Amino acid sequence: MRGIEDTTKSLDSNVSLKNKEAAAAEAQQLVDWFAQVQGYYEAKGDAADAVGFSRKTHALASELRRALASEDYDAASDTLGLLVRSCKTCHEVYKNK
């Protein structure tokens, strides 16, 4: 998860700087990682809330990637904020488990 946090921080900076290539690569990385997180919690079997959080965050990462592809940096920034809040919500429930 540390890689996700570091990538998210870098992505925030790259969105602010309108660095399309770097931001797009980081957004794709998040899409891939959240697909893995979702698979992990689905396989775990006793974490329905985490599956929901990871699905939501995966969808947000995909939305962020689309915003960056169209160079809509305001939408990308807004979506990134929603993604970060989704991560924090899940961590409040699952981080210490």
N, C-alpha and C positions, 0 to 999 in steps of 0.2 A: 504493500500500500504506500510505502514511502515514495516509490517512483511515481505513483499517481499524484501525490501531493506536490512533489518537485516539478513535475510536468505541468500541473495546473498553475503553479506560481509563474513558471516561465511563459506559459500560454497567455496568462493575464497580461504580462509585460508585452508579449508579441502582438496581442490584439490592440493594446494601447498604442503601440508603435506602428500599427498597420503593416506589420511584417507578414505578408500573406503566406509566403512559402513556409516559414518556420512555424507559424500558427497552424497552418493546415496540416503539417506533419505531426504536430503535437496533438491536434484534435483527433487525427486518425489513430494515434497511439492510445488516446483515451477511449475511443470507440472500441478498439481491440481489447484493451484491459478490462473495460466494464462488461464486455461479452464474457471474458474469463471469470470475472467476479460473479456474474449471474450464474454461470455454469457451476461454479463452486458451491454456491448456496442452494441451487436446485438439487445437486447431488447430495448435499448434506442432509436434506430432508426435514429438518426441524427448524427451519428459519424462513418461514413464509414472508415475514415482514422484510427480511433482507433481500429475498428474491424480488419483491416489489420495489424496494429502494434501488436495487441494481438495474432492474428493467427501466425504471424512470431515469436513472442517471445515464444509462446507455442511450436511451432515446434523446436525452438532452445533449449528449456528446455528438450524436448524429445530426441533431438540429444545428449545433454549433458549427460542425463541419460544413453544412449547407450554407449557413450565413457567411462563413469565410469564403466559400467558393464564389459567392455573389458579391463579395467585398462589402457586405453590410456589417461594418464593425460595431455599430450601435447595437444591432440585434445580437451579434456575437458576444459582446460584453454583457448584455442583459442575460443571455442564455448561460454564459459562464457563471454569473452570480447565482442563478438557479441551481446549476450543477453543484457548485460549492456548498450551497445550503442543503442539497440532497445528501451529499457526503456527510456533512456534519450531523444531520438527523440520524442517519444510519449509525454513525459512530457513537452517538449518545446511547443507542440501544445495544450495539454489538461489540464495541471496541474492547471491553474488558472480559469478553467471553472466550 
